[in-house]
């Protein structure tokens, strides 16, 4: 009778739908609507536990993975870019001077232009390698998805509640429903 009374109290106080995640040895215990399920130790469970413990708080993905934002690095450094542009100008000048024997020069020009196009963004602006924040965003999203999929194998309603309440991106959060 005590367990049933506790469920009624939780329902009255609006905590019946709350999810809690706690560590139990090498397992995670996910509690929701009076049910406890055990989940193996996954990286995504660590992220979920932190988000669920801080409802309504946005946590940077980079912070969740324990990374450090060292800034973005350009795909093409300024010296190399200047060298490409100089060579392109030289090739165009040589082709203009001698259009008859310019086949090999045009092929080199096309190859350089194609390469430069791949290495630059819109309007010829420099592109950056994916920085630490982007890698963290991707890693956190995938890890959380795997953890929720693992929960779904045992308890579908808990997994659905997490899918509805967890937002991933550069900043992640857990926003439980207020109903």
C-alpha positions in Angstrom: 0.0 0.0 0.0 2.9 2.4 0.7 4.1 2.2 -2.9 0.7 3.0 -4.2 0.3 5.9 -1.8 3.6 7.3 -2.9 2.5 7.1 -6.6 -0.7 9.0 -5.8 1.3 11.6 -3.9 3.7 12.0 -6.9 0.8 12.3 -9.3 -0.8 14.9 -7.1 2.4 16.9 -6.8 3.1 16.7 -10.6 6.3 14.6 -10.2 5.0 11.4 -11.6 6.2 12.2 -15.1 9.6 13.4 -14.0 12.5 11.4 -15.0 15.5 10.8 -12.8 18.8 9.1 -13.7 21.2 7.9 -11.1 24.4 5.8 -11.1 24.3 2.4 -9.4 27.7 0.7 -9.7 28.4 0.1 -13.4 24.7 0.7 -14.3 22.4 3.6 -14.7 19.0 3.5 -13.1 16.3 5.5 -15.0 13.2 6.2 -13.0 9.9 7.3 -14.6 6.3 6.8 -13.6 7.1 4.5 -10.8 9.3 2.2 -12.9 13.0 1.7 -12.6 15.0 0.4 -15.5 18.7 -0.4 -15.6 20.8 0.7 -18.5 24.4 -0.2 -19.2 27.1 2.5 -18.8 27.0 4.5 -22.0 28.6 7.9 -22.7 25.1 9.2 -23.7 23.7 8.1 -20.3 26.3 10.4 -18.6 25.1 13.3 -20.8 21.5 12.5 -20.1 22.0 12.3 -16.4 23.6 15.7 -16.3 20.8 17.2 -18.4 18.1 15.6 -16.4 19.7 16.7 -13.1 19.6 20.3 -14.4 16.2 20.8 -16.0 15.7 24.0 -18.0 19.4 24.7 -18.0 21.3 24.9 -21.3 24.6 23.2 -21.2 27.1 23.6 -24.1 27.8 20.3 -25.9 31.5 21.2 -25.6 31.2 21.3 -21.8 29.4 18.0 -21.7 32.3 16.3 -23.5 34.8 18.1 -21.4 36.4 19.7 -24.4 38.0 23.1 -24.9 37.2 25.5 -27.6 40.5 26.1 -29.4 38.9 28.0 -32.2 38.5 27.1 -35.9 41.4 26.5 -38.2 41.2 27.5 -41.9 41.2 24.7 -44.5 43.5 26.9 -46.7 46.0 29.1 -45.0 46.5 32.7 -46.3 50.0 31.9 -47.8 48.7 28.9 -49.8 45.7 30.9 -50.9 47.8 33.7 -52.2 50.1 31.3 -54.0 47.1 29.7 -55.7 45.7 33.1 -56.8 49.1 34.2 -58.1 49.4 31.0 -60.2 45.9 31.4 -61.5 46.7 35.0 -62.7 50.0 33.7 -64.3 48.2 30.9 -66.1 45.5 33.3 -67.4 48.1 35.7 -68.7 50.0 32.9 -70.4 46.8 31.6 -72.0 45.9 35.1 -73.3 49.4 35.5 -74.8 49.4 32.1 -76.6 45.8 30.8 -77.0 46.9 28.2 -79.7 49.1 26.0 -77.4 47.2 26.6 -74.2 45.6 23.2 -73.8 47.9 22.0 -71.0 47.8 25.4 -69.3 43.9 25.4 -69.4 43.9 22.0 -67.8 46.1 23.2 -65.0 44.0 26.3 -64.6 40.8 24.3 -64.4 42.3 21.9 -61.8 43.5 24.9 -59.7 40.1 26.6 -59.9 38.3 23.4 -59.0 40.5 22.9 -56.0 40.1 26.4 -54.8 36.4 26.2 -55.2 36.3 23.1 -53.0 38.5 24.7 -50.3 36.5 28.0 -50.1 33.0 28.8 -49.1 30.4 31.0 -50.7 31.8 34.0 -52.6 35.4 32.7 -52.2 35.5 33.2 -48.5 37.8 30.9 -46.5 36.3 27.8 -44.9 37.3 26.3 -41.6 37.8 22.7 -40.5 35.0 21.6 -38.2 36.1 23.0 -34.8 35.8 21.4 -31.4 32.3 22.8 -30.8 31.0 21.2 -34.0 32.6 17.9 -33.2 31.2 18.0 -29.7 27.7 18.9 -31.0 27.8 15.8 -33.3 29.2 13.5 -30.7 26.7 14.5 -28.0 23.8 14.2 -30.4 24.8 10.7 -31.5 25.6 9.5 -27.9 22.3 10.7 -26.5 20.4 9.2 -29.4 22.1 5.8 -28.7 21.3 6.0 -25.0 17.6 6.9 -25.6 17.4 4.0 -28.2 18.8 1.7 -25.5 16.2 2.9 -23.0 13.5 2.3 -25.7 14.4 -1.4 -25.9 13.1 -1.7 -22.3 10.7 1.2 -21.7 9.3 2.9 -24.7 7.3 5.6 -22.8 10.4 6.8 -20.9 12.4 7.0 -24.2 9.6 8.9 -25.8 9.5 11.3 -22.9 13.2 11.9 -23.1 13.0 12.4 -26.9 10.4 15.1 -26.3 12.2 16.8 -23.5 15.9 16.7 -24.6 17.2 19.2 -27.1 20.7 18.8 -28.6 22.8 21.2 -30.5 25.7 23.5 -29.6 23.7 23.9 -26.4 21.8 21.0 -24.9 18.9 21.0 -22.4 16.3 18.9 -20.7 12.9 20.7 -20.6 10.3 18.3 -19.0 6.7 18.9 -19.9 4.7 21.0 -17.5 1.4 19.1 -17.9 
